[in-house]
Amino acid sequence: MVDRSSPRQVYERRAAELRGAADLLDARDRRLSALRLATVLLFLAVAWAVFNPDRLALAWLALPIAIFIALVVAHERCAGQRRRTRRALEFYERGRARLEDRWAGTGPTGNEFVDRDHPYADDLDIFGEGSLYQLLCTARTAAGRRRLAEWLSGAAAPDEIETRQRSVDELAPRTRLREDLAVLGAEVDHHAHPEMLTAWARAAPALAAPRRIRLLAGSFVIATFVIAILAIFGPLSRYWVAAAVAAQSLFALSYRAAVVPVIEAVDEANRELGLLHEILTRVESEQFESRPLRRLMERLRTKGHPPSVQIGHLRRLVDLLDSRRNQMFAPFSALLLWSTQLAAAIEQWRLANGGAVVDWLDTIAEIEALDCLAAYRYEHPDDPFPQLVRGPATFAGSDLGHPLLPEAECVRNDVDLGPRQSLLVVSGSNMSGKSTLMRTVGINAVMAQAGAPVRATALSLSPLQVGGSIRIRDSLRRGMSGFYAEIHRFRSILDLAEGQPSVLFLLEEILHTTNSHDRRVGAEALLRSLLERGAIGLVTTHDLAIAELTESLARSANVHFVDELVDGAIRFDYRLRSGVVQRSNAVDLMRDIGLDV
């Protein structure tokens, strides 16, 4: 039966269930704490009775001890359930916050992925507080977060975008999968280091021919055992046993320098693999219908076995290796060449499965990144996937809105850029919506080429490289003025336009830091160069001389925003109109804040 509930209803219903479960677990936790205290008092009472003559036998102390141990186990289990329930509740509360536009300032910011020289990330608020990354990122593993950042930092090929769209569409309604990954991922988030695992998996062999070492070690142990039997029950003297033990000890000593690093490395790697084990097991249990997701699942299988089986085998080897630390077993482990045999077995596992470990991490990262986009798809069912077109540079959007703005405040506009109209010069008064329009175009292009839905009723676009000059600042550290920083960015955008795919450029207040003559000459030359290279884009300006460039630049047009002065207050409707703006509001704004002008 198909659930027709809205995302808000699903989140609220599940959150209510989890709150009820959390309350029950809290009550159970309090009862278990009380019972543990009561058991301690019982132990003291029994101990008093035992150590008083003619009362109770010493064996009675086992009863409160057994009860206390059982309560400790139950309490730990309850605490684990409480943690998981609270994490799941937090997952749905954050989902509700996104639906209610309360998400800004919560969740990962992606600041670790910031590159100040990136052609658009800073201009379009891709990372940081209140950013696109913060809106989209529900990934809990470091690998998943990094993969999402990579997708938002560079456009995918058209075939890959379509593949992601199909996967996102299938993952969108699977809220329980996202819940489970969020709960399990909380255990991984602060501990897993995918770089360490990758380095361990890809490291050069530490033991040459580990299979041969295992056979030799096993042969030494068997030979020593047989000689010992013969010495006890047969004709051999005990000196033969001493010689056999000495021979196998020399064998172990000859490999010690290689065995120790294997053991040290696997101790850390096993912890990381163990933390990812639950996530891999959960993903394995999911059944997918789309071919892209089925291919992803196939990547998890190694020699026909899922990773949970393969990792389980490694963890059993490591558990056996750890038994050598038991003081009772230590003498026997030396006689059995325990460390040498298990180090060789572990190295043999790594050589056979090291490439698969990299694939497992990559697949988990891919699924988590897809799931981030799927959550947005589920929570914004009216946002469509864009249509990808081949041919000249194209960006044609209907009712485009900015995804980071609350829906109630988001005014939508149409933008049509292509071979017939490649440049829009946007004029308008201060605060009228020029910058927001450029960011709306840019961020929707980024989402479209990451494989996500877009904030529009329809969007068609060709493969595009986004290049922005919106938030350009001077840099004391680099010794750059604002003007030099701006033209440095222009050089980068022109370099992008030399390659493929075509460039979508977004230039705010072009060359506003220089004089009007140089501004016009420089702007015309730059825009002409971009258009000749097949680029499309928007330019905003307060300078009407820049608006006049459409007369000399082919395939360009003027559009503008307006404002009204109503009862002494400025009103904006943020609607895009054809032509050049006819009035400015700078003086009105200065008067509005009390300046005498």
Residue pairs with C-beta under 8 A, 6 or more apart in sequence:
3 10
5 13
7 95
7 99
7 378
7 379
7 381
8 96
8 99
10 175
11 92
11 95
11 96
11 99
11 175
12 96
14 92
14 175
14 179
15 89
15 92
15 93
15 96
18 85
18 88
18 89
18 92
19 89
21 85
22 82
22 85
22 86
22 89
25 78
25 81
25 82
25 85
26 82
28 78
29 75
29 78
29 79
29 82
32 71
32 74
32 75
32 78
33 75
35 71
36 68
36 71
36 72
36 75
39 64
39 67
39 68
39 71
40 64
40 68
42 64
42 67
43 61
43 64
43 65
43 68
46 56
46 60
46 61
46 63
46 64
47 61
49 55
49 56
49 60
50 56
50 57
50 58
50 60
50 61
83 186
84 183
87 182
87 183
87 186
88 179
88 182
88 183
90 182
91 138
91 178
91 179
91 182
91 183
92 179
94 103
94 106
94 107
94 138
95 375
95 379
97 103
97 106
98 135
98 379
99 379
101 406
101 407
101 408
103 134
103 135
104 129
104 130
104 134
104 404
105 129
105 130
105 134
106 134
107 134
107 137
107 138
108 133
108 134
108 137
108 139
108 145
109 127
109 128
109 129
109 131
109 133
109 134
110 126
110 127
110 128
110 131
110 133
110 134
110 137
110 145
110 148
110 149
111 127
111 128
113 127
113 133
113 146
113 149
113 153
114 121
114 122
114 127
114 128
115 121
115 153
116 122
117 492
118 126
118 153
119 465
119 466
119 467
119 468
119 489
119 492
119 493
119 496
120 126
120 442
120 446
120 466
120 467
120 468
120 506
121 127
121 152
121 153
122 471
123 439
123 442
123 468
123 469
123 470
123 471
123 506
124 132
124 439
124 442
124 443
124 446
124 466
124 468
124 470
125 131
125 132
125 404
125 439
125 443
126 132
126 133
126 152
126 153
126 443
126 446
127 133
127 149
128 134
130 404
131 404
132 152
132 403
132 404
132 443
132 446
132 447
133 148
133 149
133 152
135 376
135 403
135 404
136 148
136 152
136 372
136 373
136 375
136 376
136 452
137 145
137 148
137 372
138 178
138 182
138 371
138 372
138 375
139 145
139 147
139 148
139 185
139 368
139 369
139 371
139 372
140 181
140 182
140 184
140 185
140 186
140 188
140 189
140 368
141 185
141 188
141 189
141 192
141 194
141 276
141 279
141 364
141 365
141 368
142 189
142 192
142 193
142 194
143 192
143 194
143 361
143 362
143 364
143 365
143 368
144 185
144 364
144 365
144 367
144 368
144 369
144 371
144 372
145 368
146 194
146 365
147 365
147 366
147 368
147 369
148 368
148 369
148 372
151 369
151 450
151 451
152 446
152 450
155 446
155 449
155 450
155 463
155 464
155 465
155 466
155 501
156 164
156 449
156 450
156 451
157 463
158 388
158 390
158 463
160 451
161 388
161 448
161 449
161 450
161 451
162 388
163 292
163 451
164 292
164 370
164 373
164 450
164 451
165 385
165 451
166 290
166 291
166 292
167 290
167 292
167 293
167 296
167 370
167 374
167 451
168 370
168 373
168 374
168 377
168 451
168 452
168 453
169 290
169 374
169 377
169 385
170 288
170 289
170 290
170 293
171 177
171 293
171 370
171 371
171 374
171 377
172 374
172 375
172 377
172 378
173 378
174 286
174 374
175 378
177 282
177 286
177 371
178 371
178 374
178 375
180 282
181 279
181 282
181 283
181 368
181 371
184 278
184 279
184 282
185 279
185 368
187 275
187 278
188 275
188 276
188 279
191 271
191 272
191 275
192 272
192 275
192 276
193 272
194 361
194 365
196 268
196 269
196 272
197 269
197 272
197 273
197 276
197 357
197 361
198 357
198 358
198 361
200 265
200 266
200 268
200 269
200 350
200 354
200 357
201 269
201 350
201 353
201 354
201 355
201 357
201 358
202 354
202 358
203 265
203 350
203 354
205 347
205 351
206 258
206 261
206 262
206 265
206 347
207 213
207 255
207 258
207 259
207 262
207 343
207 344
207 347
208 258
210 344
210 345
210 347
210 348
210 351
211 344
211 348
213 255
213 340
213 344
214 341
214 344
214 345
214 348
216 251
217 248
217 251
217 252
217 337
217 340
217 341
217 344
218 341
220 244
220 247
220 248
220 251
220 337
221 248
221 335
221 336
221 337
221 341
223 244
223 248
224 241
224 244
224 245
224 248
224 335
227 236
227 240
227 241
227 244
228 241
228 244
230 236
230 240
231 237
231 238
231 240
231 241
245 335
248 337
249 334
251 337
251 340
252 259
252 337
252 339
252 340
255 340
259 339
259 340
259 343
259 344
262 343
262 346
262 347
263 321
263 339
263 343
263 346
266 314
266 318
266 321
266 346
266 350
267 318
270 314
270 315
270 318
273 311
273 314
273 315
273 357
274 311
274 315
276 311
276 360
276 361
276 364
277 307
277 308
277 311
277 312
277 315
279 364
280 300
280 306
280 307
280 308
280 311
280 360
280 364
281 308
283 297
283 300
283 363
283 364
283 367
284 297
284 300
284 306
284 307
284 308
286 297
288 294
288 296
288 297
296 363
296 366
296 367
297 363
299 359
299 362
299 363
300 306
300 307
300 359
300 360
300 363
301 307
302 310
302 353
302 356
307 356
307 360
310 349
310 353
310 356
313 349
314 346
314 349
314 353
317 342
317 345
317 346
317 349
318 346
320 338
320 342
321 338
321 339
321 342
321 343
321 346
323 329
323 333
323 338
324 330
324 333
324 338
324 339
332 338
333 339
370 451
373 450
373 451
373 452
373 453
376 383
376 452
376 453
377 383
377 452
377 453
380 453
380 455
383 403
383 453
383 454
383 455
383 456
384 453
384 454
384 456
384 457
384 458
384 459
385 453
385 454
386 444
386 448
386 453
386 454
386 456
386 459
386 460
386 461
387 458
387 459
387 460
387 461
388 448
388 460
388 461
388 462
388 463
389 460
389 461
389 462
390 462
391 462
392 418
392 419
392 462
392 502
392 534
393 417
393 418
393 419
393 422
393 462
393 464
393 501
393 502
393 503
393 504
393 534
393 535
393 536
394 417
394 418
394 419
394 460
394 461
394 462
394 536
395 415
395 416
395 417
395 418
395 441
395 445
395 459
395 460
395 461
395 462
395 464
395 504
395 536
396 415
396 416
396 417
396 418
396 459
396 460
396 461
397 414
397 415
397 416
397 441
397 444
397 454
397 456
397 458
397 459
397 460
397 461
398 414
398 456
398 457
398 458
398 459
399 412
399 413
399 414
399 456
399 457
399 458
400 412
400 413
400 414
400 415
400 440
400 441
400 444
400 454
400 455
400 456
400 459
401 407
401 410
401 411
401 412
401 440
401 455
401 456
402 410
402 436
402 439
402 440
402 443
402 455
403 443
403 444
403 447
403 454
403 455
404 443
405 436
410 455
411 433
411 573
411 574
411 575
412 456
413 437
413 440
413 574
413 575
413 576
414 576
415 424
415 437
415 440
415 441
415 538
415 576
417 423
417 424
417 504
417 536
417 537
417 538
418 536
419 555
420 555
421 555
421 556
421 557
422 531
422 535
422 536
422 537
422 555
422 556
423 527
423 531
423 536
423 537
423 538
423 539
423 550
423 553
423 555
423 556
423 557
424 537
424 538
424 539
424 556
424 557
424 558
424 559
425 538
425 539
425 540
425 541
425 546
425 547
425 549
425 550
425 556
425 557
425 558
425 559
426 434
426 437
426 438
426 538
426 539
426 540
426 541
426 559
426 560
426 561
426 576
427 434
427 540
427 541
427 542
427 544
427 546
427 547
427 558
427 559
427 560
427 561
427 580
427 581
428 434
428 540
428 560
428 561
428 562
428 563
428 581
429 561
429 562
429 563
429 581
429 583
429 584
429 585
429 586
430 542
430 584
430 585
430 586
430 589
431 563
431 570
431 572
431 585
431 589
432 561
432 562
432 563
432 572
432 574
432 585
433 561
433 572
433 574
433 576
434 508
434 540
434 561
435 470
435 508
435 540
436 574
437 538
437 540
437 561
437 576
438 468
438 470
438 506
438 508
438 538
438 540
439 470
439 506
440 455
441 504
441 506
441 538
442 466
442 468
442 470
442 504
442 506
444 454
444 455
444 456
444 459
445 461
445 464
445 466
445 504
446 466
447 453
447 454
447 455
448 454
448 459
448 461
449 461
449 463
449 464
462 501
462 502
463 500
463 501
463 502
464 501
464 502
464 503
464 504
464 536
465 496
465 499
465 501
465 502
465 503
465 504
466 503
466 504
466 506
467 489
467 492
467 493
467 496
467 497
467 503
467 504
467 505
467 506
467 537
468 489
468 505
468 506
468 507
469 486
469 489
469 490
469 493
469 505
469 506
469 507
469 508
469 510
470 506
470 507
470 508
471 508
472 482
472 485
472 486
472 489
473 482
473 485
474 480
474 481
474 482
474 484
474 485
475 485
480 488
481 513
482 513
483 511
483 513
483 514
486 511
486 513
487 511
487 522
490 507
490 526
493 503
493 505
493 530
494 526
494 529
494 530
494 533
496 503
497 503
497 505
497 529
497 530
497 533
497 534
497 535
498 533
502 533
502 534
502 535
502 536
503 530
503 533
503 534
503 535
503 536
503 537
504 535
504 536
504 537
505 530
505 535
505 536
505 537
505 538
506 537
506 538
507 537
507 538
507 539
507 540
508 539
508 540
509 540
509 541
509 542
510 519
510 523
510 526
510 539
510 540
510 541
510 546
511 518
511 519
511 522
511 523
512 519
512 541
512 542
512 543
514 522
516 543
516 545
519 543
519 545
519 546
520 543
520 545
520 546
520 549
523 539
523 546
523 549
524 549
524 552
524 553
527 539
527 549
527 553
527 556
528 553
530 537
531 553
531 554
531 555
531 556
539 546
541 547
542 584
544 580
547 558
547 580
549 556
550 556
550 557
550 558
557 578
558 578
558 579
558 580
559 576
559 577
559 578
559 579
560 576
560 577
560 578
560 579
560 580
560 581
561 572
561 574
561 575
561 576
561 577
561 581
562 573
562 575
562 577
562 581
562 582
562 583
563 570
563 571
563 572
563 585
564 570
564 571
564 573
565 571
565 585
565 588
568 592
569 592
570 585
570 588
570 589
570 592
587 597
590 597
591 597
